[in-house]
Amino acid sequence: MTVTVRRELVSPATRNAFRSLATDLTIRIVAELWEDHGFAPIPPDELKYQDSGQRRTEFMLYAEGVDWSDPNQVRRALLVFEDFIRAHRSPDEQGMPKWLDDIRVRLERDGLTLDKDGKISWSNPPVLVRDLSNLSEASGIMIELERIRRDLNADPSGAIGASKQLIEATAKTALREMNIEVGRNTALPTLISTVQKALKLDAGSAPEGPDGSKAVKKILSGSVNIAVGVAELRNQGFGSGHGQVSAPSGLGVRHARLTVNAAVTWCELILDTLSDPAAPWRGAKI
């Protein structure tokens, strides 16, 4: 089995900057700030970090239990970091003191912003909030997600191209997980049709129950059009991947967001159905 290493969304350098804030807090407060957001410490004998400082060590007992590549856990950890800023900040400090500006710089390198009130937010948030660790190989999906996150606001054409490639990577990954072979150069519309039929997500093979209702069938038919539409937009020269005599005119961030959201909707449908132990496809002969 191939082991996929997922990209950490918050770098060790940024985590270390917040760890240093623990030095001026009590051990009890350090623990409370983490536990207020649902985190628990790892057993002390599992801690790889060594430090003579008890407060910094306490911080790391919680930090090493966080999956820094999981967007959901990272969102909660960022709330912890905001609380650390509030706990460390003196009431009489005006503006952004040097220690906080240093943290701001590290956060920006991770694609995060820090405002004057100490609130942390994403510059380019993760676009697919799904745990991919159950897949035998997810690197193809992950690299396109990273391209989208990088390009969404800065390069609409690149984000559109990556959206088409995300759909292709997701389709091929799902078919591989189901041990269904497809040709290396299979056209994307064929991949989309094949994976939706295999997952019983096409209107013609949907079973009885909610999956076979008229409303769901309409949605499933629309999902095919969404995925194919993303591919067509890219192939018409609005997405990266084809050399152009001139750049497409009028293309903006709103077009990229429309395309990315469409691609992500389709990919979530495929990945959710693939991982659902009660999904109808699991009872079908493939």
C-alpha positions as CSV (number, residue, x, y, z in Angstrom):
1,M,0.0,0.0,0.0
2,T,1.3,3.5,-0.9
3,V,1.6,5.8,2.1
4,T,0.4,9.3,1.3
5,V,2.0,12.2,3.2
6,R,-0.4,15.0,3.4
7,R,0.7,18.6,3.4
8,E,0.7,20.4,6.8
9,L,-1.5,23.5,6.7
10,V,0.4,25.2,9.6
11,S,4.1,25.0,9.5
12,P,6.4,24.0,12.4
13,A,7.8,27.5,12.4
14,T,4.4,29.0,13.1
15,R,3.6,26.4,15.8
16,N,6.9,27.1,17.4
17,A,6.1,30.8,17.6
18,F,2.9,30.1,19.5
19,R,4.7,27.6,21.7
20,S,7.0,30.4,22.9
21,L,3.9,32.3,24.1
22,A,3.3,29.5,26.6
23,T,6.4,30.5,28.5
24,D,4.6,33.5,30.1
25,L,1.4,31.5,31.0
26,T,0.7,29.0,33.7
27,I,0.6,25.2,32.9
28,R,-3.1,25.3,33.9
29,I,-3.9,28.1,31.4
30,V,-2.0,26.4,28.6
31,A,-4.0,23.2,29.1
32,E,-7.3,25.1,29.4
33,L,-6.7,27.0,26.1
34,W,-6.3,23.7,24.2
35,E,-9.1,21.9,26.0
36,D,-11.6,24.7,25.5
37,H,-11.6,23.7,21.8
38,G,-11.8,20.0,22.3
39,F,-8.1,18.9,22.2
40,A,-6.6,16.4,24.6
41,P,-2.9,15.8,25.4
42,I,-1.0,12.8,24.1
43,P,0.6,10.5,26.7
44,P,3.8,12.1,28.0
45,D,5.9,9.0,27.1
46,E,4.9,9.5,23.4
47,L,6.1,13.1,23.3
48,K,9.1,13.5,21.0
49,Y,9.8,17.0,22.0
50,Q,12.3,17.7,24.8
51,D,12.5,20.9,26.7
52,S,13.3,22.0,30.2
53,G,10.4,24.4,30.2
54,Q,7.3,22.8,31.6
55,R,4.9,25.3,30.0
56,R,6.4,24.7,26.5
57,T,6.3,21.0,27.1
58,E,2.6,21.2,28.1
59,F,1.9,23.1,24.9
60,M,3.6,20.4,22.8
61,L,1.6,17.6,24.6
62,Y,-1.4,19.0,22.9
63,A,0.2,20.3,19.6
64,E,1.6,16.9,18.8
65,G,-1.8,15.4,19.0
66,V,-3.1,17.6,16.2
67,D,-3.3,16.4,12.6
68,W,-2.0,19.6,11.0
69,S,-3.0,18.4,7.6
70,D,-6.7,18.0,8.6
71,P,-8.6,21.3,7.8
72,N,-11.2,20.6,10.5
73,Q,-8.6,20.1,13.2
74,V,-6.5,23.1,12.0
75,R,-9.6,25.4,12.2
76,R,-10.0,24.5,15.8
77,A,-6.3,24.8,16.5
78,L,-6.3,28.3,15.0
79,L,-9.0,29.3,17.6
80,V,-6.6,28.0,20.3
81,F,-3.9,30.2,18.8
82,E,-6.2,33.2,18.9
83,D,-6.8,32.5,22.6
84,F,-3.0,32.3,23.2
85,I,-2.6,35.8,21.6
86,R,-5.4,37.2,23.9
87,A,-3.9,35.5,27.0
88,H,-0.4,36.8,26.2
89,R,-1.3,40.3,25.1
90,S,-1.1,43.1,27.7
91,P,-4.2,45.4,27.9
92,D,-2.0,48.5,27.4
93,E,-0.4,47.3,24.2
94,Q,-1.4,49.4,21.3
95,G,-1.3,48.4,17.6
96,M,0.7,45.3,16.7
97,P,3.7,44.7,19.0
98,K,6.8,43.2,17.6
99,W,6.2,39.7,19.0
100,L,2.8,39.7,17.4
101,D,4.1,41.0,14.1
102,D,6.7,38.2,14.1
103,I,3.8,35.7,14.4
104,R,1.9,37.6,11.6
105,V,4.8,37.1,9.2
106,R,5.0,33.3,9.9
107,L,1.2,33.0,9.5
108,E,1.3,34.8,6.2
109,R,3.9,32.3,4.9
110,D,1.3,29.6,5.6
111,G,-1.4,31.4,3.7
112,L,-3.1,32.9,6.8
113,T,-3.8,36.4,7.9
114,L,-3.7,38.0,11.3
115,D,-5.6,41.2,11.9
116,K,-4.9,43.9,14.6
117,D,-7.4,42.2,17.0
118,G,-5.6,38.9,16.8
119,K,-8.1,37.1,14.6
120,I,-6.6,34.5,12.2
121,S,-8.2,33.7,8.9
122,W,-7.3,32.0,5.6
123,S,-6.0,34.0,2.7
124,N,-6.8,31.0,0.5
125,P,-8.7,28.4,2.5
126,P,-8.6,24.7,1.8
127,V,-11.2,23.9,-0.8
128,L,-12.0,20.3,0.0
129,V,-12.6,19.4,3.7
130,R,-12.4,15.7,3.5
131,D,-10.2,13.1,5.3
132,L,-8.4,11.3,2.5
133,S,-6.4,9.0,4.7
134,N,-8.7,6.1,4.0
135,L,-7.6,6.1,0.3
136,S,-4.7,3.9,-0.6
137,E,-3.3,6.7,-2.8
138,A,-4.5,10.3,-2.6
139,S,-1.5,12.3,-3.8
140,G,-3.0,13.0,-7.2
141,I,-6.1,14.7,-5.5
142,M,-3.9,16.5,-3.0
143,I,-1.6,18.1,-5.5
144,E,-4.6,19.6,-7.5
145,L,-6.2,20.9,-4.3
146,E,-2.9,22.6,-3.4
147,R,-2.8,24.2,-6.9
148,I,-6.3,25.4,-6.6
149,R,-5.6,26.9,-3.1
150,R,-2.5,28.6,-4.5
151,D,-4.1,29.9,-7.7
152,L,-7.7,30.7,-6.8
153,N,-7.3,34.4,-6.2
154,A,-4.0,35.0,-8.1
155,D,-4.4,33.0,-11.3
156,P,-8.0,32.2,-12.3
157,S,-6.9,30.3,-15.4
158,G,-4.6,28.1,-13.3
159,A,-7.4,27.4,-10.8
160,I,-9.8,26.4,-13.7
161,G,-7.1,24.1,-15.1
162,A,-6.5,22.5,-11.7
163,S,-10.3,22.1,-11.2
164,K,-10.5,20.0,-14.3
165,Q,-7.5,18.0,-13.2
166,L,-9.0,17.5,-9.7
167,I,-12.1,15.9,-11.3
168,E,-9.9,13.7,-13.4
169,A,-7.7,12.7,-10.4
170,T,-10.8,12.0,-8.2
171,A,-12.4,9.8,-10.9
172,K,-9.3,7.8,-11.4
173,T,-8.7,7.4,-7.7
174,A,-12.2,6.2,-7.0
175,L,-12.0,3.7,-9.9
176,R,-8.7,2.4,-8.6
177,E,-10.1,2.0,-5.1
178,M,-12.9,-0.1,-6.6
179,N,-10.4,-2.1,-8.7
180,I,-11.9,-0.9,-12.0
181,E,-9.3,-0.5,-14.7
182,V,-9.5,2.3,-17.3
183,G,-7.2,3.3,-20.1
184,R,-4.4,5.8,-19.3
185,N,-5.8,8.2,-22.0
186,T,-9.5,7.7,-21.3
187,A,-11.4,10.9,-22.1
188,L,-12.7,12.7,-19.0
189,P,-16.5,12.5,-19.9
190,T,-16.0,8.7,-20.1
191,L,-14.2,8.7,-16.7
192,I,-17.0,10.7,-15.2
193,S,-19.7,8.4,-16.6
194,T,-17.8,5.2,-15.6
195,V,-17.2,6.2,-12.0
196,Q,-20.8,7.5,-11.5
197,K,-22.2,4.2,-12.9
198,A,-19.8,2.2,-10.7
199,L,-21.0,4.1,-7.6
200,K,-24.6,3.8,-8.7
201,L,-24.8,7.6,-9.0
202,D,-26.2,7.7,-12.5
203,A,-29.9,8.2,-12.9
204,G,-30.4,4.9,-14.7
205,S,-29.0,2.6,-12.0
206,A,-30.0,4.4,-8.8
207,P,-31.8,1.9,-6.4
208,E,-35.1,2.4,-4.6
209,G,-35.2,4.8,-1.7
210,P,-33.7,8.4,-1.6
211,D,-31.0,7.5,-4.1
212,G,-33.7,6.6,-6.6
213,S,-36.1,9.4,-6.0
214,K,-36.9,11.8,-8.9
215,A,-35.3,14.7,-7.1
216,V,-32.0,12.9,-6.4
217,K,-32.0,11.6,-10.0
218,K,-32.2,15.2,-11.3
219,I,-29.3,16.2,-9.0
220,L,-27.2,13.2,-10.2
221,S,-27.9,14.1,-13.8
222,G,-26.9,17.7,-13.1
223,S,-23.7,16.5,-11.4
224,V,-22.5,14.9,-14.7
225,N,-23.2,18.2,-16.5
226,I,-21.2,20.1,-13.8
227,A,-18.1,17.9,-14.2
228,V,-18.3,17.9,-18.0
229,G,-18.8,21.7,-17.9
230,V,-15.7,22.2,-15.9
231,A,-13.7,20.2,-18.5
232,E,-15.2,22.1,-21.4
233,L,-14.4,25.5,-19.9
234,R,-10.8,24.5,-19.5
235,N,-10.7,23.0,-23.0
236,Q,-12.1,26.2,-24.5
237,G,-9.0,28.0,-23.5
238,F,-10.1,29.5,-20.2
239,G,-8.0,27.1,-18.1
240,S,-4.3,26.4,-18.0
241,G,-3.0,23.3,-19.8
242,H,-3.1,24.5,-23.4
243,G,-0.9,27.1,-25.0
244,Q,-2.8,30.1,-26.3
245,V,-1.9,32.8,-28.8
246,S,-3.5,35.3,-26.5
247,A,-4.7,35.2,-22.9
248,P,-8.5,34.8,-22.4
249,S,-10.1,38.2,-21.9
250,G,-12.7,39.0,-19.2
251,L,-11.6,36.0,-17.0
252,G,-11.8,36.9,-13.3
253,V,-11.7,35.4,-9.9
254,R,-15.5,34.9,-9.9
255,H,-15.2,32.6,-12.9
256,A,-12.5,30.6,-11.1
257,R,-14.6,30.4,-7.9
258,L,-17.6,29.2,-9.9
259,T,-15.5,26.5,-11.5
260,V,-13.7,25.4,-8.3
261,N,-17.0,25.2,-6.4
262,A,-18.5,23.1,-9.2
263,A,-15.5,20.7,-9.3
264,V,-15.4,20.4,-5.5
265,T,-19.2,19.6,-5.3
266,W,-18.7,16.8,-7.8
267,C,-15.6,15.4,-6.0
268,E,-17.3,15.5,-2.7
269,L,-20.2,13.5,-4.1
270,I,-17.8,10.9,-5.4
271,L,-15.6,10.7,-2.3
272,D,-18.5,10.7,0.1
273,T,-20.2,7.9,-1.8
274,L,-17.0,5.9,-2.1
275,S,-16.4,6.0,1.7
276,D,-20.0,5.4,2.8
277,P,-20.3,1.9,4.2
278,A,-24.1,1.9,3.5
279,A,-23.9,3.3,0.0
280,P,-25.9,1.2,-2.5
281,W,-22.9,0.5,-4.7
282,R,-21.4,-1.7,-2.0
283,G,-24.2,-4.3,-2.6
284,A,-23.7,-4.2,-6.4
285,K,-21.6,-6.6,-8.4
286,I,-18.8,-4.6,-10.0
